């Protein structure tokens, strides 16, 4: 009997999440594709692995046994990959990372240029995901690492399976249509009467900004709810409202926008999250070093006086 690693990973996610739909979302497949692959796995194994209970799927005793072994198999594959990388002359590896727009447009390209100078054998591929999805994709094995965000106004619970390294600290700034204000600094309260352009409340960014506004005593009047920071900035330039923008997001700024510092800064940290079992994986650590160097070059490095943010468990989605 020859079992597929991809199908074992799907069974593991089904065991973790309870429905085929949730497993498919975690692995970035369609529900029908996961269902078909699980059926093939059942056929390969030669025994009934799961049975439906309403909308949920209950693993049989055989399914539970195989799911437990799937966890061990996935970890063994990761350890084997790390061991093989260590035996090679030089450093050679292919890693896949999760990114979002502002990271992909400035921080990552600079980091990869630095990496290529000393370690041309390390190939980094990326997948653009919503910031809320990247940590889960690392945990599930879809990604080797991901960029993740933590906001000062939105602390997150931690996932013990993941480790994070904080590589940059950003400020959020007010972004207004050109000619709206002349002040060099302002508070969030000064924006209370303006229409807002903001991500939805289920996103990390949208939730963090709403919480910050509430802390200043108002609910933002959101006229346009958009997910991408570049889209929000384009709408600000068109005079449709105000928003907040991060330091990296400023690279996406179109003409026609006033950027004003907040008198009481709102901060967010950008980290790289990876599985704890990859702590000693040299190519991954070299990528992290390159990103940290790029952040330093862009003035976003973590200050020595900052709290202990170097390496710790990362928030669970």
C-alpha positions as CSV (number, residue, x, y, z in Angstrom):
1,X,0.0,0.0,0.0
2,X,1.4,3.4,-1.0
3,X,-0.1,6.4,0.7
4,X,0.0,9.9,-0.7
5,X,1.5,12.6,1.5
6,X,-0.9,15.2,0.1
7,X,-3.9,13.0,1.0
8,X,-2.5,12.3,4.5
9,X,-2.2,16.1,5.0
10,X,-5.9,16.4,4.0
11,X,-6.9,13.7,6.5
12,X,-5.0,15.5,9.2
13,X,-6.8,18.8,8.5
14,X,-10.1,17.0,8.4
15,X,-9.4,15.6,11.9
16,X,-8.4,19.0,13.2
17,X,-11.3,21.0,11.7
18,X,-14.2,18.6,11.5
19,X,-15.6,19.5,8.1
20,X,-14.4,19.0,4.5
21,X,-15.1,22.6,3.8
22,X,-12.9,23.9,6.7
23,X,-10.1,21.5,5.7
24,X,-10.3,22.7,2.1
25,X,-10.1,26.4,3.2
26,X,-7.1,25.7,5.4
27,X,-5.3,24.0,2.6
28,X,-6.4,26.3,-0.2
29,X,-8.2,23.6,-2.2
30,X,-11.8,23.4,-3.4
31,X,-14.1,21.4,-1.2
32,X,-14.8,18.9,-4.1
33,X,-11.0,18.4,-4.6
34,X,-10.5,17.5,-1.0
35,X,-13.5,15.2,-0.9
36,X,-12.3,13.4,-4.0
37,X,-8.8,13.0,-2.6
38,X,-10.1,11.7,0.8
39,X,-12.2,9.1,-1.1
40,X,-9.1,8.0,-2.9
41,X,-7.2,7.8,0.4
42,X,-9.9,5.6,1.8
43,X,-9.6,3.4,-1.3
44,X,-5.8,3.2,-0.9
45,X,-6.1,2.3,2.7
46,X,-8.8,-0.3,2.1
47,X,-11.0,0.6,5.1
48,X,-13.7,3.1,6.0
49,X,-11.9,6.2,7.4
50,X,-14.8,8.6,8.1
51,X,-18.5,8.9,8.2
52,X,-20.8,11.9,8.0
53,X,-22.7,13.2,11.0
54,X,-24.8,16.0,9.6
55,X,-22.5,18.7,8.3
56,X,-19.5,17.3,10.2
57,X,-17.4,14.3,9.5
58,X,-16.5,11.8,12.2
59,X,-13.4,9.8,11.8
60,X,-13.7,6.0,12.3
61,X,-11.3,4.2,14.6
62,X,-9.2,3.4,11.5
63,X,-9.4,7.1,10.5
64,X,-8.2,8.2,13.9
65,X,-5.2,5.9,13.8
66,X,-4.2,7.0,10.4
67,X,-4.7,10.7,11.3
68,X,-2.4,10.3,14.3
69,X,0.3,8.6,12.2
70,X,-0.2,11.4,9.6
71,X,1.0,13.9,12.1
72,X,4.1,11.9,12.8
73,X,4.7,11.4,9.0
74,X,4.5,15.1,8.3
75,X,6.9,15.9,11.0
76,X,9.3,13.2,9.8
77,X,9.2,14.7,6.3
78,X,10.1,18.1,7.7
79,X,13.0,16.7,9.7
80,X,14.2,14.8,6.6
81,X,14.1,17.9,4.5
82,X,16.1,19.8,7.1
83,X,18.7,17.0,7.4
84,X,19.2,16.8,3.6
85,X,19.7,20.6,3.4
86,X,22.5,20.3,6.0
87,X,24.3,17.6,4.0
88,X,24.6,19.7,0.8
89,X,27.6,21.7,-0.2
90,X,26.7,25.3,0.2
91,X,23.1,26.3,1.1
92,X,20.4,25.2,-1.3
93,X,16.7,25.2,-0.6
94,X,13.3,26.1,-2.0
95,X,11.0,27.9,0.5
96,X,7.5,29.2,0.1
97,X,6.4,32.2,2.1
98,X,3.1,33.9,2.7
99,X,2.9,37.7,1.9
100,X,0.5,40.5,1.5
101,X,0.6,43.6,-0.7
102,X,2.7,46.1,1.2
103,X,5.3,43.5,2.2
104,X,5.5,42.0,-1.3
105,X,5.9,45.5,-2.9
106,X,8.9,46.7,-0.8
107,X,10.2,44.7,2.2
108,X,10.4,41.3,0.5
109,X,12.1,42.4,-2.8
110,X,14.8,44.2,-0.9
111,X,15.4,41.2,1.4
112,X,15.6,38.8,-1.6
113,X,18.2,41.0,-3.3
114,X,20.3,40.9,-0.2
115,X,19.8,37.1,0.1
116,X,20.8,36.5,-3.5
117,X,24.2,38.1,-3.0
118,X,25.5,35.6,-0.5
119,X,23.1,32.6,-0.9
120,X,22.0,32.3,-4.5
121,X,21.0,28.7,-3.9
122,X,18.1,29.6,-1.7
123,X,15.0,30.1,-3.8
124,X,12.0,31.8,-2.2
125,X,8.6,31.5,-3.7
126,X,5.6,33.5,-2.4
127,X,1.8,33.2,-2.2
128,X,-0.3,36.3,-1.5
129,X,-2.8,35.7,1.2
130,X,-4.9,37.8,3.5
131,X,-2.8,38.5,6.6
132,X,-5.4,36.6,8.7
133,X,-4.7,33.4,6.7
134,X,-0.9,33.3,6.6
135,X,-0.2,31.8,10.0
136,X,-2.7,29.1,9.5
137,X,-1.1,28.1,6.2
138,X,2.2,27.7,8.0
139,X,0.7,25.6,10.7
140,X,-1.0,23.4,8.1
141,X,2.3,22.9,6.1
142,X,1.2,24.8,3.0
143,X,3.9,27.5,3.6
144,X,7.4,27.3,5.1
145,X,7.0,30.7,6.7
146,X,4.8,33.7,6.5
147,X,4.7,37.4,7.3
148,X,2.2,38.2,10.1
149,X,0.9,41.3,11.8
150,X,0.2,42.1,15.4
151,X,-1.4,45.4,16.4
152,X,-0.9,47.4,19.6
153,X,-4.7,47.7,19.9
154,X,-5.5,44.1,18.9
155,X,-3.5,41.6,21.0
156,X,-3.9,38.1,19.7
157,X,-3.9,34.7,21.5
158,X,-0.8,32.5,20.7
159,X,-0.4,29.2,18.9
160,X,2.1,27.0,20.6
161,X,2.9,25.2,17.3
162,X,4.4,28.3,15.7
163,X,7.3,30.5,16.5
164,X,7.6,34.1,15.4
165,X,10.5,36.5,15.0
166,X,9.6,40.2,15.0
167,X,11.6,41.9,12.2
168,X,10.0,45.3,11.9
169,X,7.9,47.8,13.8
170,X,5.6,50.2,11.9
171,X,3.6,53.3,12.7
172,X,0.2,54.0,11.4
173,X,-0.4,57.4,9.9
174,X,-3.5,59.4,8.9
175,X,-4.1,59.5,5.2
176,X,-6.4,62.3,3.9
177,X,-7.3,63.9,0.6
178,X,-4.7,66.6,-0.4
179,X,-5.6,70.0,0.9
180,X,-7.8,68.7,3.7
181,X,-5.5,69.7,6.6
182,X,-2.4,71.7,7.2
183,X,-1.4,70.3,10.6
184,X,1.8,68.3,10.9
185,X,0.3,66.0,13.6
186,X,-3.3,65.1,14.6
187,X,-5.1,62.7,16.8
188,X,-7.6,60.0,15.8
189,X,-10.3,62.2,17.4
190,X,-9.6,64.8,14.7
191,X,-10.8,62.2,12.1
192,X,-14.0,61.5,13.9
193,X,-16.2,63.7,11.7
194,X,-14.7,62.5,8.4
195,X,-16.1,59.6,6.3
196,X,-13.8,56.6,6.5
197,X,-12.4,54.0,4.0
198,X,-11.5,50.9,6.0
199,X,-11.2,47.1,5.8
200,X,-14.0,45.0,7.3
201,X,-14.2,44.2,11.0
202,X,-13.2,40.6,10.5
203,X,-9.7,41.6,9.2
204,X,-6.9,42.3,11.7
205,X,-6.4,45.8,10.3
206,X,-10.1,46.7,10.3
207,X,-10.6,45.4,13.8
208,X,-7.5,47.1,15.2
209,X,-8.5,50.5,13.8
210,X,-12.0,50.2,15.1
211,X,-10.7,49.4,18.5
212,X,-8.3,52.3,18.4
213,X,-11.1,54.7,17.4
214,X,-13.3,53.4,20.2
215,X,-10.5,54.0,22.7
216,X,-10.6,57.6,21.5
217,X,-14.3,57.8,22.1
218,X,-15.9,57.4,18.6
219,X,-17.1,54.9,16.0
220,X,-15.7,55.6,12.6
221,X,-18.3,56.4,10.0
222,X,-17.3,53.9,7.3
223,X,-18.6,54.9,3.8
224,X,-16.4,52.4,1.9
225,X,-15.3,49.0,3.1
226,X,-12.3,47.7,1.1
227,X,-9.7,45.1,1.9
228,X,-6.6,46.3,0.1
229,X,-4.6,49.2,1.5
230,X,-3.7,50.3,-2.1
231,X,-7.4,50.5,-3.0
232,X,-8.2,52.5,0.1
233,X,-5.4,55.0,-0.7
234,X,-6.7,55.4,-4.2
235,X,-10.1,56.2,-2.9
236,X,-8.6,58.7,-0.4
237,X,-6.8,60.4,-3.3
238,X,-10.2,60.7,-5.1
239,X,-11.6,62.6,-2.1
240,X,-13.9,59.8,-0.8
241,X,-12.7,59.7,2.8
242,X,-9.8,59.1,5.2
243,X,-8.0,56.0,6.3
244,X,-4.9,54.9,8.2
245,X,-1.8,53.8,6.4
246,X,1.3,51.9,7.7
247,X,5.0,52.8,6.9
248,X,5.2,50.0,4.3
249,X,1.8,51.0,2.9
250,X,3.2,54.4,2.1
251,X,5.1,52.8,-0.8
252,X,1.6,52.2,-2.4
253,X,0.6,55.9,-2.0
254,X,-0.7,57.6,-5.2
255,X,-0.5,61.4,-5.8
256,X,-3.2,63.5,-4.1
257,X,-2.8,62.3,-0.5
258,X,-1.8,64.1,2.7
259,X,0.0,61.8,5.2
260,X,-0.1,63.2,8.7
261,X,1.6,61.7,11.8
262,X,-0.6,60.7,14.7
263,X,0.2,62.5,18.0
264,X,-0.4,59.3,19.9
265,X,1.2,56.7,17.6
266,X,-0.6,53.4,16.8
267,X,1.9,50.7,16.2
268,X,2.1,47.3,14.6
269,X,4.8,44.6,14.5
270,X,5.6,42.6,11.4
271,X,6.9,39.2,12.2
272,X,7.9,36.0,10.4
273,X,6.1,32.9,11.6
274,X,7.3,29.4,11.1
275,X,6.9,25.9,12.6
276,X,8.8,25.4,15.8
277,X,10.3,22.2,14.4
278,X,12.1,24.4,11.8
279,X,14.0,26.4,14.4
280,X,17.4,25.0,13.2
281,X,16.6,25.0,9.5
282,X,19.5,27.1,8.2
283,X,18.0,28.3,4.9
284,X,14.9,29.6,6.7
285,X,17.0,31.4,9.3
286,X,19.1,33.0,6.5
287,X,15.9,34.3,4.9
288,X,14.8,35.7,8.2
289,X,18.2,37.4,8.6
290,X,17.9,39.0,5.2
291,X,14.4,40.3,5.9
292,X,15.6,41.8,9.2
293,X,18.5,43.5,7.4
294,X,16.1,44.9,4.8
295,X,13.8,46.2,7.6
296,X,16.8,47.9,9.2
297,X,17.8,49.5,5.9
298,X,14.2,50.9,5.6
299,X,14.3,52.3,9.2
300,X,11.8,49.7,10.5
301,X,14.1,47.7,12.8
302,X,13.1,46.7,16.3
303,X,14.8,49.0,18.8
304,X,17.0,47.5,21.5
305,X,14.8,49.2,24.1
306,X,11.7,47.4,22.8
307,X,10.0,44.7,24.8
308,X,11.3,41.2,24.3
309,X,9.9,40.6,20.9
310,X,12.6,38.5,19.3
311,X,11.3,35.0,19.3
312,X,8.1,33.7,20.8
313,X,5.0,31.7,20.1
314,X,2.8,33.3,17.5
315,X,-1.0,34.2,17.9
316,X,-3.5,31.6,16.7
317,X,-6.0,32.8,14.1
